[in-house]
Amino acid sequence: MARRAAAATPALVALDDAGVPYTTHPYAAPGRAAYGTEAADALGLDPRRVLKTLVAEVDGRPVLAMVPVAGTLDLKALAAACGGKRAVMADPAVAQRLTGYVVGGIAPLGGRQPLDVVIDLSVAEHGSVFCSAGRRGLQMELAPDDLVAATGAELAEIGAG
């Protein structure tokens, strides 16, 4: 797949470099707090197929967690999946510094530093899923298996609701 010139984000470059097929979906992003829900609404998608990428800390170690925008992250389940005792959400400024992406546009790959990724097991229920491509107003659609392989993620039941 050819590289996308001006619109390329580090996440899309990483997918291109890995030869992972994906489709981008731009949308108007009003930029309120519920970024993932905005994306699902704007693109007319089932919110169970749209994943939010959250930065958490498990026993002080940063981790990316991906859950459907239709639910929430179960911090106890995330800690257990990572072999830790306690998980907390990272401060938004810390999340932006670690990933190089703005909140509402955090992609699961192509970040400033590699972080472990845990994806909710529910992704296996869908032929394709959507997540941020690295900026607000741009989602990427790809097969769940490709997302897991590209991010080196672990699958676990970390979503609630």
Sine and cosine of phi, psi and omega as CSV:
sin_phi,cos_phi,sin_psi,cos_psi,sin_omega,cos_omega
0.00,0.00,0.68,-0.74,-0.02,-1.00
-0.96,0.27,0.52,-0.85,0.06,-1.00
-0.93,0.38,0.57,-0.82,0.07,-1.00
-1.00,0.03,0.86,-0.52,-0.11,-0.99
-0.86,0.51,-1.00,-0.09,-0.15,-0.99
-0.94,0.34,-0.51,0.86,-0.09,-1.00
-1.00,0.08,-0.06,1.00,-0.07,-1.00
-0.91,0.41,0.71,-0.70,0.14,-0.99
-0.95,-0.33,0.26,-0.97,0.05,-1.00
-0.83,0.56,-0.55,0.83,0.02,-1.00
-0.91,0.42,-0.70,0.72,-0.01,-1.00
-0.93,0.36,-0.60,0.80,0.07,-1.00
-0.88,0.47,-0.68,0.73,0.02,-1.00
-0.88,0.48,-0.67,0.74,0.03,-1.00
-0.91,0.40,-0.67,0.74,0.04,-1.00
-0.87,0.50,-0.73,0.68,-0.01,-1.00
-0.87,0.49,-0.54,0.84,-0.01,-1.00
-1.00,0.06,-0.10,1.00,-0.01,-1.00
0.95,0.31,0.44,0.90,-0.03,-1.00
-1.00,0.02,0.82,-0.57,0.02,-1.00
-0.96,0.28,0.64,-0.77,0.03,-1.00
-0.39,-0.92,0.23,-0.97,0.10,-1.00
-0.77,-0.63,0.67,-0.74,0.05,-1.00
-0.99,-0.10,0.50,-0.87,-0.01,-1.00
-0.70,-0.72,0.99,-0.12,0.07,-1.00
-0.97,0.22,0.44,-0.90,0.04,-1.00
-0.42,-0.91,0.34,-0.94,0.06,-1.00
-0.97,0.26,0.84,-0.55,-0.07,-1.00
-0.94,-0.34,0.97,-0.23,0.02,-1.00
-0.88,0.47,-0.41,0.91,0.09,-1.00
0.98,0.18,0.56,0.83,0.12,-0.99
-1.00,0.09,-0.20,-0.98,-0.10,-0.99
-0.96,0.29,-0.54,0.84,-0.09,-1.00
-1.00,-0.03,0.93,0.36,-0.12,-0.99
-0.86,0.50,-0.69,0.72,-0.02,-1.00
-0.91,0.41,-0.66,0.76,0.04,-1.00
-0.91,0.42,-0.63,0.78,0.06,-1.00
-0.86,0.52,-0.69,0.72,0.00,-1.00
-0.89,0.46,-0.73,0.69,0.00,-1.00
-0.87,0.49,-0.71,0.71,0.00,-1.00
-0.90,0.43,-0.74,0.68,-0.06,-1.00
-0.90,0.44,-0.56,0.83,-0.03,-1.00
-0.99,-0.11,-0.01,1.00,0.02,-1.00
0.91,0.41,0.64,0.77,-0.08,-1.00
-0.96,-0.29,0.43,-0.90,0.14,-0.99
-0.92,0.40,0.86,-0.52,-0.05,-1.00
-0.89,0.46,-0.19,0.98,0.08,-1.00
-0.98,0.22,-0.29,0.96,0.01,-1.00
-1.00,-0.10,-0.17,0.99,-0.02,-1.00
-0.98,-0.21,0.83,-0.56,-0.07,-1.00
-0.97,-0.22,0.65,-0.76,0.15,-0.99
-0.99,-0.16,0.60,-0.80,0.01,-1.00
-0.97,-0.25,0.90,-0.44,-0.08,-1.00
-0.90,-0.43,0.59,-0.81,0.07,-1.00
-0.98,-0.21,0.84,-0.55,0.04,-1.00
-0.82,-0.58,0.18,-0.98,0.09,-1.00
-0.84,-0.55,0.83,-0.56,0.04,-1.00
-0.95,-0.30,0.91,-0.40,-0.07,-1.00
0.77,0.64,0.64,0.77,0.04,-1.00
1.00,0.07,-0.09,1.00,-0.02,-1.00
-0.99,-0.16,0.81,-0.58,-0.01,-1.00
-0.93,0.36,0.64,-0.77,-0.02,-1.00
-0.62,-0.79,0.59,-0.81,0.14,-0.99
-1.00,-0.07,0.74,-0.67,0.04,-1.00
-0.86,-0.52,0.70,-0.71,0.01,-1.00
-0.86,-0.52,0.84,-0.54,0.02,-1.00
-0.70,-0.72,0.40,-0.92,0.05,-1.00
-0.87,0.49,0.59,-0.81,0.02,-1.00
-0.91,0.42,-0.28,0.96,0.02,-1.00
-0.95,0.31,-0.21,0.98,-0.05,-1.00
-0.74,-0.67,-0.36,-0.93,0.00,-1.00
-0.75,-0.66,0.20,-0.98,0.05,-1.00
-1.00,0.05,0.78,-0.62,0.09,-1.00
-1.00,0.01,0.97,-0.23,-0.08,-1.00
-0.90,0.44,-0.58,0.81,0.04,-1.00
-0.90,0.43,-0.67,0.74,0.02,-1.00
-0.91,0.40,-0.61,0.79,0.05,-1.00
-0.89,0.45,-0.72,0.69,0.02,-1.00
-0.84,0.54,-0.72,0.70,0.00,-1.00
-0.89,0.47,-0.67,0.74,-0.01,-1.00
-0.89,0.45,-0.49,0.87,-0.01,-1.00
-1.00,-0.07,0.06,1.00,-0.01,-1.00
0.96,0.29,0.40,0.91,-0.02,-1.00
-0.94,-0.35,0.00,-1.00,-0.01,-1.00
-0.98,-0.20,-0.58,0.82,-0.12,-0.99
-0.61,-0.79,0.70,-0.71,0.08,-1.00
-0.83,-0.56,0.63,-0.78,0.09,-1.00
-0.70,-0.72,0.41,-0.91,0.08,-1.00
-0.94,0.33,0.63,-0.78,0.05,-1.00
-0.97,0.24,0.50,-0.86,0.11,-0.99
-0.87,0.49,0.65,-0.76,-0.02,-1.00
-0.81,0.59,-0.62,0.79,0.02,-1.00
-0.91,0.42,-0.61,0.79,0.04,-1.00
-0.92,0.38,-0.68,0.74,0.02,-1.00
-0.86,0.51,-0.69,0.72,0.00,-1.00
-0.92,0.39,-0.65,0.76,0.00,-1.00
-0.91,0.41,-0.68,0.73,-0.02,-1.00
-0.92,0.39,-0.64,0.77,-0.11,-0.99
-1.00,-0.07,-0.48,0.88,-0.11,-0.99
0.99,0.12,0.06,1.00,0.02,-1.00
-0.93,-0.36,0.43,-0.90,0.08,-1.00
-0.99,0.14,0.49,-0.87,0.08,-1.00
-0.84,0.54,0.70,-0.71,-0.09,-1.00
1.00,-0.06,-0.14,0.99,0.03,-1.00
-0.65,-0.76,0.37,0.93,-0.01,-1.00
-0.97,0.25,0.86,-0.50,0.03,-1.00
-1.00,-0.08,0.41,-0.91,-0.04,-1.00
-0.98,0.18,-0.04,1.00,0.03,-1.00
-0.51,-0.86,0.25,-0.97,-0.02,-1.00
0.99,0.17,0.26,0.97,-0.01,-1.00
-0.97,0.23,0.13,-0.99,0.00,-1.00
-0.84,0.54,-0.66,0.75,0.04,-1.00
-0.69,-0.72,0.57,-0.82,-0.01,-1.00
-0.92,0.39,0.73,-0.68,0.06,-1.00
-0.84,-0.54,0.51,-0.86,0.12,-0.99
-0.90,0.44,0.58,-0.81,-0.03,-1.00
-0.84,-0.54,0.72,-0.69,0.11,-0.99
-0.84,-0.55,0.81,-0.59,-0.03,-1.00
-0.91,-0.42,0.69,-0.73,0.02,-1.00
-0.86,0.50,0.68,-0.73,-0.04,-1.00
-0.84,0.55,-0.38,0.92,-0.04,-1.00
-0.89,0.46,-0.27,0.96,0.01,-1.00
-0.87,0.49,-0.46,0.89,-0.03,-1.00
-0.91,0.41,-0.27,0.96,0.00,-1.00
-0.98,0.22,-0.15,0.99,-0.14,-0.99
-0.85,-0.52,0.53,-0.85,0.06,-1.00
-0.95,0.32,-0.52,0.85,0.09,-1.00
-0.53,-0.85,0.42,-0.91,0.03,-1.00
-0.76,-0.65,0.27,-0.96,-0.02,-1.00
-0.86,-0.52,0.58,-0.81,0.12,-0.99
-0.43,-0.90,0.19,-0.98,-0.03,-1.00
-0.87,0.49,0.67,-0.75,0.05,-1.00
-1.00,-0.06,0.11,0.99,0.08,-1.00
0.90,-0.44,0.07,1.00,0.15,-0.99
-0.40,-0.92,0.44,-0.90,0.05,-1.00
-0.88,0.47,0.65,-0.76,0.01,-1.00
1.00,0.05,0.19,0.98,0.03,-1.00
-0.59,-0.81,0.90,-0.44,0.06,-1.00
-0.95,-0.31,0.48,-0.88,0.14,-0.99
-0.90,-0.44,0.63,-0.77,0.02,-1.00
-0.93,-0.37,0.76,-0.65,0.03,-1.00
-0.44,-0.90,0.23,-0.97,0.02,-1.00
-0.94,0.35,0.63,-0.77,0.02,-1.00
-0.81,0.59,-0.67,0.74,0.01,-1.00
-0.88,0.48,-0.62,0.78,0.02,-1.00
-0.93,0.37,-0.62,0.79,0.05,-1.00
-0.89,0.46,-0.72,0.69,0.00,-1.00
-0.89,0.46,-0.72,0.70,-0.02,-1.00
-0.91,0.41,-0.69,0.72,-0.06,-1.00
-0.92,0.40,-0.54,0.84,-0.03,-1.00
-1.00,-0.08,-0.19,0.98,-0.09,-1.00
0.92,0.40,0.49,0.87,-0.12,-0.99
-0.96,0.28,0.36,-0.93,0.19,-0.98
-0.98,-0.22,0.64,-0.77,0.10,-0.99
-1.00,-0.10,0.72,-0.70,0.02,-1.00
-0.38,-0.92,0.37,-0.93,0.06,-1.00
-0.98,0.18,1.00,-0.03,-0.03,-1.00
-0.89,-0.46,-0.04,1.00,0.01,-1.00
-1.00,-0.05,0.50,-0.86,0.08,-1.00
-0.78,-0.63,0.59,-0.81,0.05,-1.00
1.00,0.07,0.00,0.00,0.00,0.00
